[in-house]
Amino acid sequence: MSSTPTRDMPDYEATRRDFQWERPEFFNFATDVTDRWARERPDALALHWSDEGGRERVFTWRQVRERSLHAARFLTGQGLGKGDRVFVMMPRVPEWWFLVLGCIRAGIVFMPGTPMLTPKDVRYRLEAAGAQAVLTEASCLDRFEGLVGTDAAKCWVSVGPVPPGSPWVEYTSAEQPEAAEDTFARTRAEDPMLLYFTSGTTGMPKMVQHTQASYGLGHQVTGRYWLDLTPEDRHLTLSDTGWAKCAWGKLFGPWSQGACNVVYDFRGRFVAAAFLRMLERQRVTTFCAPPTAWRALVLQDLSRYDLSSLRHVASAGEPLNPEVIDAWKKATGLHIREGYGQTESVVVVGMFPSLEPRVGSMGKPSPGFDVSIIDDEGREVASGQEGDIAVRVKPERPVGLFDGYLQDDAANETAFRGDWYVTGDRAVKDADGYFYFVGRRDDVIKTSGYRVGPFEVESALIEHEAVAESAVVGVPDERLGQRIKAYVVLAPGFTGSSELARELQEHVKRITAPYKYPRDIEFVTDLPKTVSGKIRRTDLRALALQGPAAKD
């Protein structure tokens, strides 16, 4: 594996000390960033798309500019204008990138959604946001059943063939004449650009608004320092287009640094072996995936694949079990470097390439962010003490943080505590400034007078060869307050039994503090997850009240 040192952060502390946010009056990611690469590197690859069938489409920076100009003119030709909100639901097709850049260029606010959403999910999003238009693809048309032609939106656009006589308008990607100019009005840095819906681990999704600068400029920290990208890199982030992770690693992060965005379009379940063959074939240099994918990848015989082009790999979305990090490093020599952030932010804590990795830690605060652990009164706690992960927003709000939750005063009141934005996640910071994730505030288990983070129990379980994946929740118990219950997906070749459950319980007792072992274990074929791949522990807690289990 390559051991190229980090390009722009050889010294973490010096970079943090000297970093200053750009705060321009006007900013637009399409005109100020991607168009700049089109001028400076017009014939370099910006987008390399391939699918499961082996088809490929490649686009240079010049072509990205031309096709996004065409998209912007098409959208404004449909009567859409600056500030209008459009819902975008597409699989990983190149047109997603062209239409999104077209929206940004024209000042239209885009709202990504995953193709896994149901018609009910879609209706909620269109109505909650007051969408003016829908941009989708032919394979997703059934998700809009009962909505097309209603006042849920005034404009319905699809990439690919549309039903004859329907309200759908067909969009075809095309290049503008090379001399075409961008004639759209300039966007201010504080103008809204993007509206995300939170993944909804608890309750209905909230609307998270980002400005032109908060993501367009903020993700330069993600791409430059955490993903460590250069214009010579071929970067792939494994993500659906509806996830915030797509913005992190498939749009703003890599393209802010001029890297080629490698896109693998698969429509079914994630197949680890096929994905590894694609990494090998495409000569990917930097790669980011969620923990669910990493856990599947390390179950493969990695020696069968030529991954020598990789120089840097990362994980985000949820904490990654140390055992998975160790397995990958033994096979490839590369440490999987974690990053922490939310739909509401860019990367705010990361295991940056210049940091010495520490097992179980998600790293240190990003340049431009003052991140700490605070108590319920907004006071910073001592090293080693658990508290809320918080980002300082006063006296100056950092670029890269959301505007706030739209139409939700209660959520905003909860999220901001004194000088801090409170993430809702719990962690511990050690004396050297490394952060260690504990869990979502609502997920921390209180048992026998102790507080237990589900992640530490899950990490202990996954060390056992029989466990492919696990999720841990607390369920009511008259004697203990809460008892720890584990849902376990078994690795190939293992069968669930009461004997195996007891073996796993003893295994956890040996690996971690005895009071943290799961008193209930239930074997399942899969775990309920949000559309972004996060475990829905609220569903598991409800299931725990009625489902069978192997009990202590």
Secondary structure, DSSP 8 states (H G I E B T S, - for coil): ------SS-SSHHHHHHH------SB--HIIIIIHHHHHHSTTSEEEEEEETTS-EEEEEHHHHHHHHHHHHHHHHHTT--TT-EEEEE--S-HHHHHHHHHHHHHT-EEEEE-TT--HHHHHHHHHHHT-SEEEEEGGGGGGGTTTTTSTT-SEEEEES---TTSS-EEE------TT----S---BTTSEEEEEE---SSSS--EEEEEHHHHHTTHHHIIIIIS---TT-EEEE---TTSHHHIIIIIIHHHHTT-EEEEEE--SS--HHHHHHHHHHHT-SEEEE-HHHHHHHTTS-GGGS--TT--EEEE-SS---HHHHHHHHHHHS--EEEEE--TTBS--EE--TTS---TT--BEE-TT--EEEE-TTS-B--TT--EEEEEE-SSS--TTB--EETT-HHHHHHHEETTEEEEEEEEEE-TTS-EEEEEETTT-EEETTEEE-HHHHHHHHHTSTTEEEEEEEEEEETTTEEEEEEEEEE-TT----HHHHHHHHHHHHHHS-GGGS-SEEEE-S---B-TTS-B-HHHHHHHHTTS--EE-
